[in-house]
Amino acid sequence: MKKSTTRREFIKKAGLAAAGISFAPYILPSGRLFAPTGNRSSEHVVMVAFAGGVRQQESVLKRYLDDSQGEPYPGNIMYNMFSGAAPENKIVYGTGTGGLNPIPAILSNSLESQGTVFKEVTALSAGHFGGLNSLVQGSTTTTQGLKQRPINPTIFEYLRRHGGYSATDTWFVGNGIGNSTPLLNHSAHPDYGADYAGNFFAPTVTFSDIGAQFMADAKIYHPENELAPMYKLQTFLDLQFQALTSAGGSIGNSEEEKQNIKAFMEAMYAKVAAGTLDLPPVTDNGDLYTMAFAVEVLKWFKPAFMMVNLSAVDSCHSNFSGYLGSLHRADHAVGHLWNKIQTDIPEMSGQTTLLCTPECGRNLQPNNILDQNEWLSYDHSDANSLRVWTLLAGPSIPAGLSVGSENNPVGLVSDTMMTVADLLGVQPEVQAAGMTASGTTSLLDQL
Amino acid sequence: MNMLVSNPTRTLWMALIVLLLVAPGCRPEPDVSFELQGLEVTPGFATKDRLKTNEQWVAIVHTNLFQAGMPANDLYNAARVFESIGDQSIAREVLLSNFFNQPDLDLLTREEMLEDLDAFIDETYLRFYTRFPTQAERTFVREFVLNNPGMTPELVYMSFSLSDEYRYY
């Protein structure tokens, strides 16, 4: 009798447990209840915000001086990214005095030949901050000014809240701390915000001499004997004080992730001091250093998503020759990035999708500023500033495909963010949230 | 009229009356404690509702630890480095551990702290929170320090520096 009752209880409990497994929502570490409804088609995604206001004419259209200074010298100065012959004359974008020596290509096959280029994409803003916001939020930013967090959720928050990605699974590597760049790793949206932020470094500041002055000599504490009781006492102190806001700058890294980030910082300071940072072959501007650290972030964390922001081409406001050199170097940086992913990071090789999109274009007509070669400079404010392109490469991206043309725009800048969401499996949630710009669609749906 | 002014007896009496009236008011206040301990009044945490900027936090923590201000240029640079790190709680922790590695930082040993633990706790609350601990806080911290042999003054200071209350003023 007793045995029979026990058996019945067992069956009842087993049935309840099975029902629970079938119907109860999964509570994931991120705090969300359900798994994402989209299909993840890429293990890793890297987005490059390229690279501070780029004219179509000198980039995807490969016209060099032919469509800017009235000199008949076309050519491709971005041969890691685009296919096509380099200019034959008037070389100013390389290294050495006058920039006479072009930087050799890193990739044997251009990314254009390995992937797909949307050749005429419409930007949502003619400015850097607005453009970067449209890349991270997938929306226009008409009511948002500098020194403000994005109003709508960023891709980092969508991924973390709906995809269950951890904080160290999402990274934003910025070109610096100007132009409110550090504010772009999360929005001020009440349903998202800091708890779902991406991690951020502006490595040219963090790991610079001044960064080292304050951060490089960190004491190492024993995690159990020292740090654990220290955090316990801190928790007690925090419980006594009802903080008015959660604006403590914490972004939801777990304690384990925090220790990992601190270990990464320590390793970076050591590498910088020892001169062993994995630099691109040529490293003579800030973008190239930024990319070197971005590669180090990839090597260390192997994140699901990383966004890198390059910006040196903005010198075009007053120095067209400098702009050409920076454009050439931004291409070199992307070549280094892709090469390292494929050759030095086995966990990401063959499993990573790359997207490159300028946050904004640049004017059709020059301003009056002449540079050392007496070439005119370009600002960004007219309709030509809303003309950009997007390059994609990766395992699920068609190779050698070209979409759209100069007279046939296809795609929006905000599509880049939706494509990331698509690749990492949260597109349905992003669409359901309804906070992207009208018409924003994954580029994969436009192939 | 002249008679009134020149009357010495009357003047003497008037002076005596004035003296009698004023004299008790000059007596020192008696020290009556009614068997209660004296209490210094400091602002409580209820009044702390303004978040410190990174620059303010760095400046104050430097002063609290080193008992000396940080040079303005260093302060500016430290705030820039803070901005370059997304997780500010990590930035605070790493900066503090750098401070604690400085040879010119003079801290008590655990043994010295235990010699008069209550005084240390009061001094720490005053130093970091500009207030005295409540009795419950004092008791908890005392027991916590006694029961955790690894808790040095350095780690106690770190807990206080990283706490929420310390981010407000």
Chai-1 contact restraints between the chains, C-beta under 6 A:
chainA,res_idxA,chainB,res_idxB,connection_type,confidence,min_distance_angstrom,max_distance_angstrom,comment,restraint_id
A,I177,B,E83,contact,1.0,0.0,6.0,A-B,restraint_1
A,I177,B,S84,contact,1.0,0.0,6.0,A-B,restraint_2
A,P182,B,E83,contact,1.0,0.0,6.0,A-B,restraint_3
A,N185,B,G86,contact,1.0,0.0,6.0,A-B,restraint_4
A,N199,B,G86,contact,1.0,0.0,6.0,A-B,restraint_5
A,F200,B,G86,contact,1.0,0.0,6.0,A-B,restraint_6
A,A202,B,S84,contact,1.0,0.0,6.0,A-B,restraint_7
A,V205,B,S84,contact,1.0,0.0,6.0,A-B,restraint_8
A,T206,B,S84,contact,1.0,0.0,6.0,A-B,restraint_9
A,T206,B,I85,contact,1.0,0.0,6.0,A-B,restraint_10
A,I210,B,N77,contact,1.0,0.0,6.0,A-B,restraint_11
A,G211,B,V81,contact,1.0,0.0,6.0,A-B,restraint_12
A,F214,B,A78,contact,1.0,0.0,6.0,A-B,restraint_13
A,F214,B,V81,contact,1.0,0.0,6.0,A-B,restraint_14
A,F214,B,L95,contact,1.0,0.0,6.0,A-B,restraint_15
A,M215,B,V94,contact,1.0,0.0,6.0,A-B,restraint_16
A,D217,B,N98,contact,1.0,0.0,6.0,A-B,restraint_17
A,D217,B,N101,contact,1.0,0.0,6.0,A-B,restraint_18
A,A218,B,V94,contact,1.0,0.0,6.0,A-B,restraint_19
A,A218,B,S97,contact,1.0,0.0,6.0,A-B,restraint_20
A,A218,B,N98,contact,1.0,0.0,6.0,A-B,restraint_21
A,K219,B,S97,contact,1.0,0.0,6.0,A-B,restraint_22
A,K219,B,F100,contact,1.0,0.0,6.0,A-B,restraint_23
A,K219,B,N101,contact,1.0,0.0,6.0,A-B,restraint_24
A,N225,B,G150,contact,1.0,0.0,6.0,A-B,restraint_25
A,E226,B,G150,contact,1.0,0.0,6.0,A-B,restraint_26
A,E226,B,L155,contact,1.0,0.0,6.0,A-B,restraint_27
A,P229,B,N148,contact,1.0,0.0,6.0,A-B,restraint_28
A,P229,B,G150,contact,1.0,0.0,6.0,A-B,restraint_29
A,P229,B,M151,contact,1.0,0.0,6.0,A-B,restraint_30
A,M230,B,L155,contact,1.0,0.0,6.0,A-B,restraint_31
A,M230,B,M158,contact,1.0,0.0,6.0,A-B,restraint_32
A,M230,B,S159,contact,1.0,0.0,6.0,A-B,restraint_33
A,L233,B,F144,contact,1.0,0.0,6.0,A-B,restraint_34
A,L233,B,S159,contact,1.0,0.0,6.0,A-B,restraint_35
A,Q234,B,S159,contact,1.0,0.0,6.0,A-B,restraint_36
A,Q234,B,L162,contact,1.0,0.0,6.0,A-B,restraint_37
A,Q234,B,S163,contact,1.0,0.0,6.0,A-B,restraint_38
A,L237,B,S163,contact,1.0,0.0,6.0,A-B,restraint_39
A,D238,B,S163,contact,1.0,0.0,6.0,A-B,restraint_40
A,D238,B,D164,contact,1.0,0.0,6.0,A-B,restraint_41
A,F241,B,F45,contact,1.0,0.0,6.0,A-B,restraint_42
A,F241,B,D164,contact,1.0,0.0,6.0,A-B,restraint_43
A,F241,B,E165,contact,1.0,0.0,6.0,A-B,restraint_44
A,A243,B,D164,contact,1.0,0.0,6.0,A-B,restraint_45
A,L244,B,D49,contact,1.0,0.0,6.0,A-B,restraint_46
A,A247,B,L51,contact,1.0,0.0,6.0,A-B,restraint_47
A,G248,B,R167,contact,1.0,0.0,6.0,A-B,restraint_48
A,G249,B,Q88,contact,1.0,0.0,6.0,A-B,restraint_49
A,G249,B,S89,contact,1.0,0.0,6.0,A-B,restraint_50
A,S250,B,S89,contact,1.0,0.0,6.0,A-B,restraint_51
A,I251,B,G86,contact,1.0,0.0,6.0,A-B,restraint_52
A,I251,B,D87,contact,1.0,0.0,6.0,A-B,restraint_53
A,N253,B,D87,contact,1.0,0.0,6.0,A-B,restraint_54
A,K258,B,I90,contact,1.0,0.0,6.0,A-B,restraint_55
A,I261,B,I90,contact,1.0,0.0,6.0,A-B,restraint_56
